[in-house]
Amino acid sequence: MRGLQAEGGALVWQQQASEKLEPGQVRVKVMAAGLNRADLLQKAGMYPPPAGVTSVLGLECAGEVIEVAEGTRWQVGDRVCALLAGGGMADEVVVDERHLLSVPANLSWAEAGAIPEVFSTAWLNIFELANARPGEKVLIHAGASGVGTAAIQLCKAQGNPCWVTVGSQDKLDACVELGAEGGALRQGGIAALQSEGPFDVVLDPVGGNYAADHLDLLAVDGRWVLIGLMGGREAKLDLAKMLVKRTRLIGSTLRTRDAGFKATLLADMEQRLIPLFARGELKPLVAKTFSFEDASAAFDELASDQVIGKVILLRDV
């Protein structure tokens, strides 16, 4: 089988032996793989895979079950998507059967490949860790990203009005069309959203240069969930504001979570979110698709920061 790896900042398809199935595992023929900023960082040598995880890129994929080991609930031929710590950009992938979601018949392979990483990230951080309750206001940074567009849809489905920050008016318009109440262009600073707050939950992949403003934007007992550092790793905070407002700052990553944690997360999503996909109430936003052979162009597209939604690699069929 082939797997896509990063070597010296370049992408290389390499042949490697197929992995043997262990009990509780499933082999999936990959039909689509979603790109994430973590893949860009890994390609650049800035985000190595966790210990014991394949160096093949890809944190999510969708495809057809082609082999099952003992002790799984899946059958050959099932349409699934997978949350991975790596390995999704390959001809096939071996997955813990608990880390699969069923793919409703109304979704294409590209749409299915856009579900696992971004919807699990948004669901985990807004509704499990931050425990957003219906009616609470949510602020989503990088609202036009894969995670951002998933978060907007989840907030709409769960009854949480949300606002976004984005880099262009086109992106803001797209977020409002998805269900956001409004937002601000990052060039003008996020303090412009003061009149829309206070916010109960902030989903923050930026960190650094946004940090101080959050203490003014958040409500009393607000939850600030930090999931990335696109704006830098250092910030100066007025701790008195945090104290008075009882602000909770939650650092969160998903890739390095253990198998049991991911299994519980995906079981919850299977029960609560997959029916919404099947009814069309949630719909992955695919910005552009590329063939496996055109992976370099796909990475360049995501790196351009002009994408609204997800970039997806598709197998030629």
LOZA-159403 format. One record per residue: residue in three letters; x, y, z of N, C-alpha, C in turn. Coordinates in steps of 0.001 Angstrom, whole numbers, padded with zeros to 6 digits, always signed. Layout:
! LOZA-159403
ALAXYZXYZXYZ ...
END
This chain:
! LOZA-159403
MET+000832-001195+000000+000000+000000+000000+000870+001250+000000 ARG+000281+002378-000456+000987+003648-000449+000543+004504+000737 GLY+001464+005300+001257+001145+006268+002291+001869+007576+002011 LEU+001215+008696+002305+001788+010012+002037+002571+010490+003253 GLN+003863+010774+003049+004714+011213+004141+005417+012513+003772 ALA+005895+013204+004801+006639+014445+004605+008121+014160+004777 GLU+008899+014580+003786+010351+014407+003852+011016+015715+003442 GLY+011672+016359+004385+012362+017604+004085+011448+018697+003576 GLY+010232+018734+004078+009283+019754+003664+008524+019423+002392 ALA+008809+018258+001783+008111+017828+000571+007204+016641+000898 LEU+006239+016401+000013+005325+015277+000169+005763+014135-000727 VAL+005805+012916-000175+006266+011753-000920+005323+010582-000655 TRP+004848+009960-001736+004081+008719-001595+005069+007566-001489 GLN+004973+006797-000405+005899+005693-000196+005135+004374-000081 GLN+005731+003337-000648+005178+001995-000508+005577+001418+000845 GLN+004619+000757+001495+004911+000121+002770+004020-001095+002948 ALA+004447-001963+003834+003695-003190+004074+002362-002888+004734 SER+001328-003652+004371+000033-003503+005022+000124-003981+006461 GLU-000563-003280+007340-000532-003602+008766-001430-004799+009068 LYS-000964-005674+009927-001758-006831+010329-002866-006406+011275 LEU-004049-006992+011109-005165-006682+011999-005004-007378+013339 GLU-005278-006628+014406-005355-007173+015755-006819-007218+016176 PRO-007142-007995+017209-008536-008021+017663-009066-006621+017940 GLY-010289-006362+017494-010910-005063+017705-010546-004024+016659 GLN-009852-004453+015604-009465-003516+014556-010198-003803+013246 VAL-010195-002768+012393-010873-002822+011099-009924-002256+010045 ARG-009934-002849+008857-009166-002302+007737-010132-001560+006807 VAL-009769-000328+006483-010623+000527+005664-009891+000902+004385 LYS-010533+000708+003244-010036+001238+001980-010360+002728+001943 VAL-009344+003559+001898-009545+005006+001994-010062+005554+000662 MET-011204+006225+000727-011790+006879-000443-011600+008390-000391 ALA-011473+008938+000812-011296+010385+000979-010532+010638+002264 ALA-009720+011692+002257-008973+012078+003458-009013+013589+003591 GLY-009357+014066+004781-009436+015494+005032-008083+016069+005413 LEU-007810+017283+004937-006603+018012+005336-006911+018913+006519 ASN-005940+019006+007429-006048+019874+008591-004752+020647+008762 ARG-004816+021738+009526-003601+022527+009734-002516+021719+010423 ALA-002913+020720+011190-001908+019838+011789-001072+019144+010721 ASP-001685+018827+009575-000937+018207+008478+000074+019181+007891 LEU-000321+020462+007777+000626+021473+007297+001814+021586+008249 LEU+001530+021580+009549+002605+021678+010538+003501+020447+010500 GLN+002909+019265+010348+003721+018054+010277+004590+018063+009027 LYS+004034+018499+007905+004810+018609+006662+006005+019546+006846 ALA+005806+020610+007621+006872+021588+007854+007853+021151+008937 GLY+007634+019984+009533+008517+019487+010573+008278+020080+011939 MET+007092+020705+012127+006798+021400+013389+005817+020651+014285 TYR+005314+019501+013834+004305+018793+014621+004445+017290+014371 PRO+005479+016678+014946+005688+015251+014713+004555+014419+015293 PRO+004292+013236+014713+003236+012378+015259+003598+011911+016661 PRO+002590+011610+017476+002861+011086+018819+003660+009784+018749 ALA+004305+009450+019835+005104+008225+019897+004255+007017+019518 GLY+004794+006182+018653+004104+004965+018256+003109+005133+017127 VAL+002902+006363+016658+001939+006636+015583+002681+006723+014258 THR+002083+006188+013206+002674+006224+011877+003037+007640+011453 SER+004071+007751+010622+004445+009052+010080+003631+009414+008843 VAL+002763+008516+008389+001860+008835+007279+000906+009933+007729 LEU+000722+010934+006898-000121+012078+007231-001600+011701+007243 GLY-002391+012549+007888-003843+012397+007824-004490+012025+009136 LEU-005296+012953+009680-005975+012750+010964-007416+012299+010798 GLU-007868+012140+009550-009242+011695+009317-009350+011147+007906 CYS-010255+010190+007743-010504+009655+006413-011896+009047+006380 ALA-012324+008700+005175-013580+007981+004989-013355+006905+003950 GLY-014087+005809+004075-013913+004739+003104-014779+003542+003423 GLU-014423+002449+002794-015207+001209+002886-014453+000171+003694 VAL-015146-000463+004615-014548-001541+005398-014246-002715+004463 ILE-012987-003186+004460-012618-004300+003593-012155-005524+004374 GLU-011955-005375+005682-011571-006516+006510-011861-006176+007962 VAL-012338-007153+008713-012619-006940+010132-011962-008040+010943 ALA-011482-007687+012115-010932-008665+013045-012013-009100+014021 GLU-011656-010037+014833-012582-010529+015851-012942-009409+016837 GLY-014210-009375+017236-014619-008432+018271-014978-007069+017770 THR-015431-006941+016526-015858-005647+016011-017333-005694+015643 ARG-017946-004505+015582-019366-004409+015210-019557-004128+013729 TRP-018463-003947+012997-018547-003553+011595-018510-004763+010685 GLN-019008-004573+009459-019001-005628+008454-018325-005129+007188 VAL-017756-006063+006432-017162-005710+005145-018223-005029+004283 GLY-017850-003914+003680-018779-003157+002854-019383-001957+003543 ASP-019259-001850+004862-019804-000691+005583-019092+000588+005144 ARG-019869+001671+005026-019320+003001+004745-019038+003681+006081 VAL-017787+004086+006288-017381+004628+007584-016473+005831+007385 CYS-016322+006609+008444-015262+007611+008512-014528+007404+009824 ALA-013270+007825+009858-012387+007470+010974-011659+008684+011525 LEU-011582+008742+012848-010740+009710+013549-009417+009029+013848 LEU-008320+009669+013433-007011+009037+013498-005991+009954+014160 ALA-004928+009346+014691-003770+010125+015138-002768+010288+014009 GLY-003010+009605+012890-002165+009656+011706-002537+008510+010792 GLY-002120+008600+009525-002283+007476+008614-003424+007567+007632 GLY-004192+008640+007644-005388+008715+006806-005106+008918+005333 MET-003947+009490+004986-003633+009749+003583-002864+008556+003038 ALA-003605+007501+002788-003022+006233+002377-004060+005439+001588 ASP-003611+004367+000947-004553+003513+000222-005515+002818+001174 GLU-005008+002473+002343-005841+001816+003353-005324+002184+004728 VAL-006151+001969+005742-005750+002274+007108-006376+001250+008045 VAL-005624+000862+009056-006127-000027+010103-006514+000825+011300 VAL-007743+000631+011781-008333+001531+012764-008909+000732+013931 ASP-008777+001273+015122-009543+000796+016278-011019+000922+015916 GLU-011756-000175+015992-013147-000150+015522-014011+000850+016279 ARG-013584+001274+017457-014336+002255+018236-014139+003675+017712 HIS-013173+003850+016818-012857+005185+016313-013459+005432+014931 LEU-014482+004645+014597-015202+004799+013343-016606+005333+013596 LEU-017093+006092+012633-018483+006534+012609-019124+006019+011332 SER-020390+005657+011395-021107+005256+010187-021368+006481+009324 VAL-021361+006291+008030-021583+007382+007074-022981+007261+006499 PRO-023847+008235+006739-025197+008183+006169-025158+008138+004641 ALA-026177+007520+004048-026210+007302+002601-026280+008607+001817 ASN-026758+009680+002450-026907+010949+001724-025609+011741+001607 LEU-024518+011251+002192-023250+011975+002149-022312+011361+001123 SER-021613+012215+000376-020585+011767-000554-019334+011382+000221 TRP-018394+010740-000482-017134+010405+000175-016397+011663+000632 ALA-016425+012708-000193-015747+013946+000190-016353+014522+001467 GLU-017676+014541+001558-018343+015057+002752-018024+014187+003958 ALA-018021+012874+003761-017719+011968+004879-016300+012176+005391 GLY-015365+012445+004456-013985+012672+004856-013778+013977+005593 ALA-014782+014845+005556-014695+016151+006225-015328+016151+007611 ILE-015763+015002+008087-016466+014954+009374-015553+014729+010583 PRO-014744+013670+010616-014236+013183+011910-013429+014181+012730 GLU-012398+014774+012157-011514+015615+012955-012195+016916+013381 VAL-012843+017603+012436-013350+018934+012769-014622+018882+013609 PHE-015518+017960+013305-016734+017894+014115-016442+017336+015503 SER-015494+016407+015611-015140+015913+016949-014439+016997+017755 THR-013596+017793+017109-012924+018899+017803-013937+019921+018303 ALA-014854+020324+017438-015855+021315+017832-016775+020772+018916 TRP-017229+019548+018759-018144+018961+019739-017467+018804+021100 LEU-016263+018250+021097-015534+018046+022347-015351+019354+023097 ASN-014862+020368+022408-014428+021565+023113-015564+022498+023494 ILE-016576+022618+022665-017678+023516+022993-018700+022851+023904 PHE-019044+021603+023609-020184+021001+024300-019816+020004+025390 GLU-018607+019477+025365-018208+018576+026445-017295+019294+027437 LEU-016182+019836+026977-015276+020489+027913-015831+021812+028429 ALA-016379+022648+027533-016933+023936+027960-018386+023822+028405 ASN-019017+022697+028116-020385+022430+028583-021341+023565+028222 ALA-021294+023992+026946-022208+025046+026505-023650+024586+026627 ARG-024451+025397+027264-025867+025084+027450-026699+025893+026463 PRO-027879+025369+026084-028711+026081+025111-028923+027541+025521 GLY-028778+028425+024555-028953+029852+024801-027684+030587+025133 GLU-026630+029880+025576-025370+030552+025877-024687+030990+024586 LYS-024031+032154+024652-023366+032711+023482-021960+032128+023324 VAL-021616+031839+022057-020321+031237+021739-019581+032128+020737 LEU-018297+032356+020980-017427+033071+020059-016449+032073+019454 ILE-016412+032034+018115-015596+031060+017382-014570+031808+016546 HIS-013299+031644+016857-012254+032246+016039-011948+031344+014839 ALA-011439+031951+013765-011200+031222+012508-012487+030529+012075 GLY-013551+031305+012032-014881+030747+011805-015067+030081+010465 ALA-014270+030433+009454-014422+029835+008131-013562+028587+007945 SER-012814+028200+008954-011986+026998+008882-012863+025753+008969 GLY-012233+024593+008820-012987+023358+008968-013619+023236+010335 VAL-012835+023465+011393-013386+023415+012752-014419+024512+012943 GLY-014134+025711+012429-015057+026829+012594-016403+026574+011947 THR-016408+026083+010701-017685+025831+010023-018441+024687+010683 ALA-017725+023708+011228-018395+022653+011997-018992+023222+013276 ALA-018228+024074+013957-018697+024644+015225-019943+025508+015023 ILE-019971+026294+013949-021157+027126+013673-022394+026251+013532 GLN-022278+025188+012757-023428+024311+012532-023872+023616+013824 LEU-022905+023192+014624-023251+022540+015887-023936+023524+016831 CYS-023441+024750+016884-024068+025757+017738-025511+026011+017299 LYS-025725+026114+016003-027082+026322+015498-027982+025157+015869 ALA-027472+023935+015709-028271+022743+016012-028580+022615+017493 GLN-027683+023113+018348-027846+022957+019800-028477+024178+020463 GLY-028827+025191+019677-029495+026362+020241-028572+027362+020894 ASN-027351+027484+020363-026375+028435+020909-026068+029513+019873 PRO-026506+030743+020082-026126+031813+019154-024609+031970+019146 CYS-024030+032127+017952-022577+032215+017873-022149+033352+016961 TRP-020961+033856+017241-020309+034909+016466-018924+034396+016083 VAL-018342+034998+015047-017064+034500+014538-016084+035651+014332 THR-014806+035300+014269-013802+036197+013697-013215+035498+012485 VAL-012981+036271+011419-012489+035741+010155-011570+036770+009504 GLY-010990+036382+008361-010038+037258+007717-010552+038056+006544 SER-011803+037832+006112-012327+038559+004963-013845+038641+005038 GLN-014412+039599+004304-015857+039744+004282-016523+038535+003637 ASP-015906+037957+002614-016470+036756+001996-016603+035632+003016 LYS-015581+035488+003852-015636+034446+004878-016718+034754+005913 LEU-016845+036008+006284-017874+036386+007245-019257+036118+006668 ASP-019465+036463+005414-020759+036211+004775-021076+034716+004759 ALA-020070+033893+004479-020274+032443+004450-020639+031917+005835 CYS-020008+032455+006871-020301+032014+008237-021719+032400+008644 VAL-022152+033588+008270-023519+034008+008577-024515+033126+007843 GLU-024209+032769+006610-025095+031883+005853-025204+030518+006526 LEU-024119+030071+007155-024146+028790+007865-024938+028855+009165 GLY-025081+030057+009735-025843+030166+010970-025279+031089+012023 ALA-024092+031669+011774-023544+032616+012747-024393+033882+012789 GLU-024479+034487+013969-025245+035724+014127-024522+036918+013505 GLY-023201+036853+013467-022389+037948+012949-020948+037693+013308 GLY-020131+038731+013213-018732+038541+013538-017912+039775+013259 ALA-016610+039578+013250-015682+040681+013040-014524+040209+012189 LEU-013966+041131+011403-012749+040841+010655-011558+040999+011583 ARG-010675+040034+011555-009582+040026+012529-008673+041239+012393 GLN-008632+041830+011180-007769+042991+010985-008180+044164+011877 GLY-009475+044220+012244-009960+045297+013092-009878+045001+014575 GLY-009423+043783+014908-009306+043410+016318-010601+042825+016855 ILE-010477+041884+017762-011671+041198+018268-012417+042028+019305 ALA-011819+043106+019789-012529+043974+020739-013767+044587+020102 ALA-013834+044575+018763-015010+045091+018056-016265+044297+018385 LEU-016116+043110+018951-017267+042273+019296-017796+042545+020705 GLN-017235+043535+021369-017649+043831+022740-019160+044044+022841 SER-019741+044718+021859-021173+045021+021918-022036+043791+021711 GLU-021471+042710+021185-022242+041482+020956-022198+040547+022159 GLY-021273+040784+023054-021105+039907+024215-022009+040283+025356 PRO-021688+039791+026547-020537+038931+026807-020776+037498+026335 PHE-019680+036798+026060-019745+035440+025541-019499+034436+026669 ASP-020254+033359+026610-020115+032325+027639-018995+031343+027326 VAL-018757+031126+026020-017727+030178+025586-016949+030800+024435 VAL-015628+030657+024463-014778+031048+023336-014015+029819+022867 LEU-014101+029531+021562-013294+028471+020955-012124+029154+020245 ASP-010912+028930+020760-009766+029758+020396-008601+028935+019837 PRO-008415+028935+018507-007222+028323+017928-006091+029323+017724 VAL-006234+030537+018257-005294+031622+017982-004311+031834+019129 GLY-004830+031974+020367-003949+032207+021513-003350+033598+021492 GLY-002083+033688+021823-001247+034871+021832-001925+036217+021725 ASN-002031+036752+020508-002456+038140+020352-003949+038373+020572 TYR-004741+037333+020803-006151+037517+021147-006402+037404+022645 ALA-005434+036892+023365-005672+036437+024733-006211+037528+025655 ALA-005569+038685+025686-005969+039716+026651-007403+040180+026420 ASP-007819+040282+025166-009185+040739+024872-010255+039773+025368 HIS-009901+038492+025480-010903+037535+025934-011414+037850+027340 LEU-010565+038418+028154-010966+038694+029533-012042+039779+029583 ASP-012098+040625+028555-013166+041624+028473-014398+041078+027762 LEU-014206+040156+026825-015321+039638+026033-016110+038550+026755 LEU-015468+037845+027662-016132+036724+028328-017070+037178+029439 ALA-018149+036412+029606-019098+036643+030689-018530+036108+032005 VAL-019173+036443+033086-018856+035823+034370-019078+034313+034236 ASP-018139+033538+034737-018131+032079+034607-017947+031628+033166 GLY-017359+032481+032345-017089+032125+030956-015998+031080+030843 ARG-016076+030311+029746-015104+029245+029493-014345+029560+028203 TRP-013049+029627+028314-012164+029957+027201-011376+028690+026886 VAL-011665+028087+025723-011032+026824+025354-009964+027088+024301 LEU-008722+026852+024669-007582+027110+023800-007209+025826+023070 ILE-007314+025846+021711-007034+024639+020934-005898+024833+019929 GLY-005305+026024+019873-004218+026266+018937-003483+027542+019271 LEU-002378+027753+018546-001501+028895+018851-001113+029648+017576 MET-002070+029831+016676-001766+030518+015423-001308+031958+015659 GLY-001704+032552+016776-001319+033924+017076-000192+034037+018081 GLY+000512+032936+018333+001643+032965+019246+001375+032247+020553 ARG+002435+031884+021244+002339+031083+022470+002458+031903+023747 GLU+002735+033192+023626+002906+034018+024813+001859+035123+024855 ALA+001388+035441+026064+000384+036497+026237+000518+037082+027633 LYS+000142+038340+027765+000110+039008+029058-001349+039149+029471 LEU-001698+038600+030630-003085+038582+031096-003233+039324+032419 ASP-004356+039993+032557-004721+040625+033816-005421+039567+034660 LEU-004702+038955+035567-005261+037856+036357-006390+038317+037272 ALA-006401+039594+037598-007500+040104+038425-008830+039968+037689 LYS-008824+040216+036382-010056+040051+035594-010502+038599+035581 MET-009545+037710+035452-009889+036279+035480-010495+035899+036817 LEU-009923+036430+037872-010400+036118+039225-011815+036634+039443 VAL-012041+037899+039096-013360+038510+039323-014442+037833+038501 LYS-014105+037482+037267-015108+036865+036395-015188+035342+036542 ARG-014318+034779+037362-014272+033326+037531-014077+032637+036174 THR-013202+033201+035360-012934+032677+034019-012218+031333+034107 ARG-012649+030392+033278-011973+029098+033173-011233+029024+031846 LEU-009920+028867+031905-009091+028691+030722-008765+027205+030599 ILE-009200+026614+029484-009070+025172+029285-008168+024917+028083 GLY-007021+024318+028307-006164+023906+027202-006606+022543+026703 SER-006692+022382+025372-007261+021147+024848-006580+020725+023552 THR-006176+019463+023497-005737+018831+022255-006491+017518+022106 LEU-006626+017051+020873-007354+015805+020623-006427+014688+020135 ARG-005458+015025+019318-004634+013997+018680-003959+013073+019694 THR-003528+013615+020808-002775+012821+021778-003650+012180+022861 ARG-004968+012350+022769-005852+011691+023730-005764+010175+023572 ASP-006027+009459+024666-005907+008004+024591-007093+007381+023859 ALA-006946+006114+023513-007940+005429+022686-009305+005374+023354 GLY-009320+005185+024671-010589+005111+025379-011341+006431+025361 PHE-010601+007526+025529-011232+008847+025488-011864+009083+024123 LYS-011111+008788+023060-011648+008992+021714-012850+008097+021461 ALA-012805+006875+021968-013923+005958+021779-015197+006512+022419 THR-015089+007054+023626-016246+007627+024306-016773+008842+023554 LEU-015869+009685+023078-016263+010867+022307-017023+010470+021053 LEU-016499+009495+020312-017133+009103+019057-018447+008363+019291 ALA-018548+007622+020372-019825+006966+020691-020909+008003+020942 ASP-020551+009090+021609-021501+010174+021847-021889+010832+020531 MET-020907+011068+019666-021194+011670+018364-022066+010751+017505 GLU-021801+009458+017548-022604+008505+016770-024071+008597+017155 GLN-024308+008729+018438-025684+008777+018927-026336+010121+018678 ARG-025589+011204+018859-026217+012523+018853-026064+013289+017543 LEU-024994+013035+016796-024738+013845+015610-025016+013131+014294 ILE-024708+011850+014191-024914+011154+012919-026374+011242+012453 PRO-027379+011139+013343-028760+011345+012859-028981+012729+012259 LEU-028273+013748+012754-028409+015097+012197-027798+015176+010802 PHE-026700+014471+010576-026143+014385+009225-027112+013664+008293 ALA-027701+012589+008783-028624+011807+007951-029848+012622+007549 ARG-030269+013552+008408-031440+014387+008103-031067+015676+007383 GLY-029780+015897+007160-029340+017101+006479-029273+018326+007357 GLU-029433+018163+008676-029353+019299+009589-027909+019709+009847 LEU-026985+018784+009674-025555+019075+009665-025021+018645+008301 LYS-024126+019450+007729-023571+019116+006414-022126+019590+006351 PRO-021188+018666+006193-019784+019080+006087-019602+020033+004912 LEU-018815+021070+005144-018593+022078+004114-017271+021777+003397 VAL-017373+021266+002183-016197+020921+001383-015869+022093+000468 ALA-014693+022676+000646-014290+023823-000159-013786+023394-001527 LYS-012939+022351-001545-012335+021923-002800-011801+020509-002626 THR-011840+019737-003700-011295+018384-003670-010119+018270-004639 PHE-009192+017376-004300-008024+017092-005129-007831+015575-005172 SER-007254+015086-006247-006927+013671-006302-005742+013372-005382 PHE-005602+012109-005007-004445+011707-004203-003144+012137-004884 GLU-003093+011998-006218-001877+012310-006956-001561+013813-006943 ASP-002554+014631-006599-002368+016084-006589-002312+016618-005161 ALA-001754+015809-004274-001736+016167-002853-000984+017464-002589 SER+000103+017720-003299+000869+018942-003052+000019+020180-003304 ALA-000777+020160-004370-001656+021289-004659-002711+021449-003571 ALA-003181+020336-003028-004163+020402-001939-003571+021067-000704 PHE-002332+020717-000369-001666+021338+000778-001453+022830+000536 ASP-001085+023181-000692-000902+024596-001021-002224+025356-000890 GLU-003313+024731-001295-004620+025378-001202-004978+025672+000252 LEU-004766+024703+001127-005070+024936+002539-004153+026003+003123 ALA-002892+025975+002744-001924+026946+003276-002197+028366+002800 SER-002956+028525+001713-003241+029856+001173-004123+030690+002093 ASP-004801+030041+003015-005710+030700+003955-006894+031358+003249 GLN-007240+030856+002082-008401+031364+001354-009575+030391+001395 VAL-009406+029314+002137-010382+028224+002123-011536+028511+003083 ILE-012736+028192+002638-013924+028232+003509-014416+026798+003635 GLY-014160+026179+004759-014505+024773+004959-013285+023884+004860 LYS-013436+022741+004188-012414+021698+004186-011859+021446+002790 VAL-010565+021147+002729-009912+020622+001546-009821+019108+001704 ILE-010190+018368+000651-010289+016914+000735-009506+016261-000390 LEU-008741+015227-000051-008124+014358-001047-009098+013228-001377 LEU-009280+012963-002681-010182+011903-003130-009427+010869-003948 ARG-009732+009606-003701-009207+008535-004529-009866+008578-005901 ASP-009084+008383-006949-009661+008267-008282-010361+006932-008407 VAL-011624+006942-008817-012380+005693-008953-013005+005627-010341 
END
